[in-house]
């Protein structure tokens, strides 16, 4: 079964807890702190796999969890890092945040894409020793890993998309110009899922062609099969529009051409600008008058026009050569850029509850789920992003609460796995 959408839950591993421990050492208070750090939690990655063509692996299993980090141990031994989880998806898969629809990633390259980052391991008590606090009896717990509810949407990576009404010969053409083996039958909707074929032009030269099935009138509104597969046209660099020159199904090929282009525009207006080559198929069944009318109409509209009889490969070589020449003039396949999260207004962002705790002299922690989400959306290496986060701390009353708990200049404040020195 061809599955090109899926909704899954991703959860990175939590960081291990830091350890409170002491070792025996002469002239060192309580033997000296020796608690090790917790291990970082495993992260969740997506990796493009050319051996996969659908998202059917995600049809039944919906929850994926990376391994959590191990707790720290005595002797300053760090806990084991949680194993990362890598999920393989077809190349061309888009990942969106389920709730907002924000694009998180386009899994089209060779490198794994990080989707959920593992939690940071907590510090052991050896990190908290100071000249005035030589025997700290506390450690930092591990931070939780990121969680995401995401939707996966496959948009095939194809250079050329084959368009045309059912039974005009798209599958026949793909079968003779590539090694693809689509089902070919003398009845409508023979092809019920997109089929990819690699068209070879010689050593080191080739392009990918996709048979897009089920495009009929009303496809953009859910009629027939086309609505489910129109998304696969979006990445195509050009389109090859095949017409039944003989009108053997009782339809007018020019009317068919206009209908499909109207459906493309209704689905996504930008598709109207994708270059098209028009090919009249079944010329063995057409009359000279039909072919002359079709050629005159298409060339009059400014389209490159060819004729062929796909089953016996008459004219197919010329079509492939024309497609290759046109592709050489076009930009590469479209890649989508992930969308940055929108930062809310500081006054609106600071309306959640929070808890401030004094862990030890000079150590404070702030617990606020809403604040952790804002922090993950900030770039801690960017000045403007940090200024925004500081405004949130001020407007939410967190700074005032820290001061009420006795925070001093230079004290350490923890928010989830992020630590910073307090500065007035």
Order of alpha helices (4+ residues) and beta strands (2+ residues): beta-beta-beta-beta-beta-beta-beta-beta-beta-alpha-beta-beta-alpha-beta-alpha-beta-alpha-beta-alpha-alpha-beta-beta-alpha-alpha-alpha-beta-beta
